[in-house]
Each structure stands twice: as structure tokens, then as C-alpha cells.
């Protein structure tokens, strides 16, 4: 794949993803977050990740395979508070001999709306990369296979994300899920604010 083809592919993927997430955010009552979602990906520092694009999965994952890290990911999650990494306070770091660190960090509770945006982001990413193979179970399957037990998230923030992913997987259609969410949003948010939401 030529450099131009990678650049064009990455641009198309970002535009598609942003469009999907924007639509989902609008349907879930956070249009202002949908309007600003992931726009930092077009910044020169973040866009450079296009060199690792292949259209099959995130170029960040491809970069990690080749380099051991993603050159732009840490910039992205610091700039975009719909990522759980944005809400970590590192309180101690002990160096290991292999260049890694044993880190102690405190997870901070995410604002409710940012968890909703995170959910829309994961749903949108599944739709973007799965394309015609997408199913409503795909975001939950990705979470279970790649994320569960591996995120330093504030407990109720992760509980809300899991609740939404499970409900989406159990829904007959996207419209059914959106209807369920809109009828349960107030109760979910109240429980979330009281730290009383269960997985």
C-alpha cells in the first residue's frame, strides 16, 4: 500500500467513525459531544499514525505490534476525555529492569456523559471496522476479549459501560436499544451519581 493510499484510507476511516459516533451521540442525548468527538485525530501529531493503517484494525494496534507502543495514542487520550486513561492519576511508579514500570494509580470517576460517549465510541468503532459483519453483540465481544479485567477504571464507570454493552447485545435492533436507553436514562444517571449501579 502506498503512502497516499494509507493516508486516504486513514482519512476515510476517521471520517466514517466520527460520522457514526456523532449519530449515536445525538440519539443518546449528547449532541455537543458528538460534534466534537475525535476531531483531534486530524491534528498533525495524531494523524501521523496513518502510516500504520491497513483498513483491518486500528493503526494504533498495528503500531504497537511493530514498535511496542503507539506514537499518537497517549496524545489522543489526554486530549479526549471519553477515554478511561484520561481519568487516571499516577501516584507512584517503580522502574523495572526491562524498561517497564510497576505503576500505582488512582482511577477517577468519569462524568456520566463521557461514559456515554465512550460507549458510543466503542459501538462506532465496531461498526467502522466490522463493516457488513457488524452485529449488536460485537462491541460486547470486543470488550470481553480485549478489555475486561485490563482497564484501571473507576468501578461504577466500568459498570455503566458494561451495562450498556450488555443491553446493546441483548437488543433486537439499534432502535430498540435507543428506546430502552431513553426510557432508562434518568434512572441510570441517578444510580451512577450515587455509585450504586451494578454490573
N, C-alpha and C positions, 0 to 999 in steps of 0.2 A: 504494500500500500504506500503510495507516495505521500509526501508531507502535506500537499494540498488536499488529497483525499482524506487524510486523517483530520486535518483542520475542519474540512467541510462536514465530515461525519460527526465530529465532536460538537460542532455548532448546531447541527440538526438534532442531535441527542439532547443538548441543553434546551433548545427551543421547545422540543416536544415535551420534555419533562416539565419545564416551567409551565407550559400551557395546561397540561393535565393537572398539576398540583394547584394551579390558580383556580381552575374549575372546581376542584374538590374543596378547596378552602372557601370559595364562595358558597357552595352548597352547605358547608358546615358552619357558616356564620362568622367567618374571619376573613372577609374580603381584603382588608387592608394588609394582612399578612400574605395573602395570595398575590397581591400586586407587587410586593417586594421580594417574594420568595426567590432565593438563589441568584439574584442579579449580580452578586459579586463574582460569580463564575466567569463573567465576561471581563473581569479585570485582567491586566496583562500577567500578573503573578499567578493567578489561578488558572487562567486559560492555557498556560504552557503545558498543562497535563495532557493536552490533546495529543501529544507525541506518543502517548501510550494507549490511545483509543483503538479499539478493534470492532466495536459495534456489538460485541457479545456480552460484555460485562463492564463494570465501572473501570475507567482507566486508572483510578486510584489503586484498585486491586492488582492490575497489571504492573503498575509501577512498583508496588510492594513486592511482587514476585521477582522483579529484576533488580531493584535497589535495596529492598528491605524496608522501605518506607515510601510514603507519597510526598513529593516535594511541595504540593499545594494544599494538602488536606488540613494541616494544622492551621493554615491561614483561613481556610473556609469555615471550620467550626468555631474559630474565635470570632469571626465576623457574623455568624448566623446562629442566633440563639434557639433554633429549633433542633439543635444537636445536643445530645446529652453531655458531650465532652465540654461544652461551653459552661456547664454548671458544676465544674469540679474545682475544688480549692486544694492544691497540693500542699500538704503541711510538712512533709519530710521526704527525702529521697536519699537512699543509701546506695552508693555505686557498687556494682558487681564487676568481676574481673573481665567479663565478656563484652563490656560496653553498655550493658543494660543497667537498669536501676530497680531496686525494690522501693516502691513508692507507697506512701501513706497519703491518702487524700480524703477529703470530705465531700460527699455528694450534696448538692444544694437542690432544694425543691424547685422544679421548673414552674413558671407561670402556666396556668391551665391552658391558655390559648397556644402556648408554644408546644405543649404536648400534642394538641390537636394538629398543629402544623407538622410536627414530627410524624404523626400518624399519616397525614395526607402525603408527606414526602415519601414514606416507605410504600404506601399504596401506589403513588405515582411512579416511583422507581420500578416497582414490579411491572406495572403496565408498560412503561417505556422499554424495559429490557426484554420482557417476555413476549411482547407484541401479540400475535394471534394466539399464542399458547397461554395467555393470561387467564387465571381463574381467581375467584374471590378468596380462595384458600392460599394462593401463592404468597401474599405478604406474611401470613402467619407461618407458613412453612419456612420461609426465609429466616424469619425471626428465630424459630425453634432450632434451625440448623446452624445459623451463623451468629446469633446474638444472645440467646438465652443463657444466663449464667456467666456472661462475659462482659457485662456493662456495669460500670460503677454509677448506677442511677439511684436517686432518692427513691425509697420503696414505693411511695404512693404514685410517683411519676411513672415508674415502670408498671405498676398495677393498672393505671389508666390506659397506658399504651397496650398492654396485653388484653385488657377488657375489650378495647375497640377492635383489635386484630381478631380476637375470637368471635366477636359478634359479626364482623365482616365475613369471616369464613363460614359462619352458620347461616348467612342471609341467602335468600333466593335470588336476589338481584341487587345491583347498586342502589336502585331506587328504594328498595325495601330497607336497606341499611340506613340510608339518609333519613327516611321516615322514622325509623327506630331512634336514630340519634337525636333528631329534632324533638321527639316526644320525651326523651330521657335526659336531654342536655342539662336542664336545671338541676335535677336530682344528682346527676353525675358530678356536676361542678360543686354542689354543696358538700357532697361526700369527700370530694377531692380536697377542698379547702379545709375540711376537718380532719384530714388524714385517716378517714375511715373507709376508704374504698378498698375492697378486697379483690384479689386476682380472679 
